[in-house]
């Protein structure tokens, strides 16, 4: 059984609010989503299923991914999405110069993005750790 990318994209879209994405054409949005998904896959620790078994043309993983794997991929996509904003030239250019109020607003926004990234990474690591301990026979007391 396969897992369509759309399942991960749906989970990801529930984790963010980005009204700018509505304005992006479907082809560009597909490329963006696939890029964020690929970044997420690269950053995943070893999982139950082999995430390299996928078909980007059909937009699906060849295996039936667990809910935990889908959640971790969605969180990884969120990290990639946040990184895009943190590394944005546009944001950096707005930081340089301008009125003092504008600087403080942008500084606050930048700080909030960094905190959101830390929280998302912490959530991903917690899920990874929980899964590792829960499924390790050494820690399983029966």
N, C-alpha and C positions, 0 to 999 in steps of 0.2 A: 504494500500500500504506500502511496506517496503523500507528501505534505506540500500543498501549494504555498508559494511565497505569500500569497494573499492572506493566509492565516497569520503569518508573522507580521505582515504589514498592518493588518487590522489591530493586532495587539499593540503594535508600536503607535499607531494613530490615537489609541486611547490614552497614551502616556504623554502626549504633547498637545500644545495648542499653538498652531502656527497658521494664522489666517493668510499669510503670503503664499502658502502652498496651493490654495484654491485658485490663485491666479496663474499657476504654472500649467502649461499644456501637458496633456497626457504622456506624450513621448518623453519630454524632459523630466516629468515626475517619475516615470518608470525608471529612468536612468539614475535619478537621485536616490530613489528607494533601493535599487539594486546596489548602488555604491555604498550606502549605509549598511545594507545587509552584508556585503562582502567584508566591510571593515569589522562588523560584528563577528563574522565567522572566523576571521583571522585572530581575533582576540579571545576566542572561546578556549577554555581548557578542554582536556579530553572528555568526551561525552560518551554516552551509551551508543549513539549512532554516529556513523561516519558522515560528517557534514560536507565532505568533498564529493560525495555521491549526489550530484544535483545536475539539473539541466536548466541553464539560464534561458534557453529558447522557450521551453515549456513552462518555465517559471515554477519549478517544483523540486523538492528534495525527493530522492528516490526511495527514501525510507519514511516510515511513519514516526515522526518525532514526538517525543513526550511533551506534556504540558510544560514541564520544567525547561526543556530545551527551547521551546517556543518562547517562553517568558524571558529566558536568558538572551536569546537572539534579539528580542524586542528591546530589552534594556541596552544591549550593545548598540543597536541602531540609535537609540536615544542618545547614548554617549557620542556617537559619530555626528549626530545632528547638533548637539551642544557644541562639539569641537568646531564644527563649521562656523558657528557664530563667534566663538572665542577667537578663532583664527582669521576672522573676516577683516580684510583690508579696509572695507568701508567703515567698520566699527573703530578700527585703529585711527583712521583719518579723522573721524569725528571726535576722537579723544584729543587730538592735537589742535591747539588753538581754540578759538571760540569764546563764548561768554562763560563766566564762572558758574552760572546755574546749569548750563548745558554740561559742563565738565562734571559736576557733582551727580547729575542724573545719569550720565554715561558711566561714571565710576560705580555708582550704586548698581546699575544694570549689569556691568561687567562682574562685580563681586557676587551678585545673585546667581549669575550663570556659573561662576566657578563653584559656588556652594551647591548648586543643583547637580553639577558634574560629580562633585565629591559624594553627594548623597546617592546618586545613581550607581556609582562605582561601588560604594559601600553595600548597597542593596544587592548588586550582582555578586559580590564576594560572599555575602551572607548566604545567598542561595546556593552558590557553589559549595561552600563549606558545609551547610546543612545536608546537601545531597551526598557529599563525600562521607560524612559521618553516618548518615542514615543507611547508606548502602554498603558500608564496609563491614565485613563479617567479623573483624576483630572487635568492633565496638558493639555488635549486635548481641545482646544478652537474651537468650531464650531458654 
